[in-house]
């Protein structure tokens, strides 16, 4: 039976009806993660992003440990998305050129006949920011062309960041995210471009799966870094837009830890909470958010769950949180104003959503029953992922420095 705690600090929490014993899809296996990381290691500038221990905050919140994977340091892109865009583009180019990805290196695509053919290839995508930046950067890496379409309301700073990252031509549309995805699909079919999208639907699964596998480099790094510290996470909070990253990381963790899988909570903005709504419906199907949702969490402002990862999110997550914008703003300020000797982390609205949700959960007495049900106590080791830095610098300043979106 589903259990729901509603309208506590305007934050809704839903407990999953049951956990699955089904096998994790092979797309999210250790072998898939290793293949992706082997590719990423061939990119100049690849380094593991840091796993930051926030010991002061952990003591304040009464838990054993809090660890944050800081993806703002990834490839100088200020976000993790370059992992997925670059790996999927590599796999797509290998397929187009009839090359074996297991025997092909990045360097093989940057010389001779392959290089000349790639120069004539064009990719297209829809994005609310970070994915498009990753695709633009990857297009520059491989020497091909790219078009990026963004939904209405996208910050101009995010559009400029996409242009600065690579050769992509960027257009902000007057449509919502889902309609912008459909428009990118139409343009690919009309112009003979290759769609490289991080959400999936019937008949379009292979490329999103490659994007998700690219994200597994991050998950593999996390588990190795935790092991080096002698730690195993008991609780993980993952932010979700379409749920591609969240589902991929969750699937990898479920296979990695098997019987000791951490308790996983999926965090979304209340305006675009398609995963939460799908779980709440209880029919096993994915459900969409219609209209033009508005949230400061631009990277999570997506209306339809990814078809590949929705079953994983449905079957392996224990909780779903639907949060107001002030939760993300609170998380940004917590990261920016560290406790004691903790390291300062610069986090954008989507990156800080899980920190804000976790802090509200831990610090509000109204959530006492929820915390007990989750098993959050002095023995808990919490893992968060800062998926982005200040991708909208002016917005970051308004929230962190000027106090926009305060706690009620």
Secondary structure, 3 states (H helix, E strand, C coil): CCEEEEEECCEEEEECCCCCCCCCCHHHCHHHHHHHHHHHCCCCCCCCCCEEECHHHHHHHCCCEEEEEEHHHHHHCCECCHHHHHHHHHHHHHHHCCCCCCCCCHHHHHCHHHHHHHCCCEEEEEECCHHHHHHHHHHHHHCCEEEEEECCCCCHHHHHHHHHHCCCEEEECCCCHHHHHHHHHHHHHHHCCEECCCCCECCECHHHHHHHHHHHHHHHHHHHHHHHCCCCCCEEEEECCCCHHHHHHHHHHHHHHHHHCCEEEEEEEHHHCHHHHHHHHCCCCCCCCCCCCCCCCHHHCCCCCCHHHHHHHHHHCCEEEEECHHHHHHHHHHHHCCCCCCCCCCCCCCCCHHHHHHHHHHHCHHHHHHHHHHCCCCCCEEEEEECECCCCHHHHHHHHCCCCCCCC
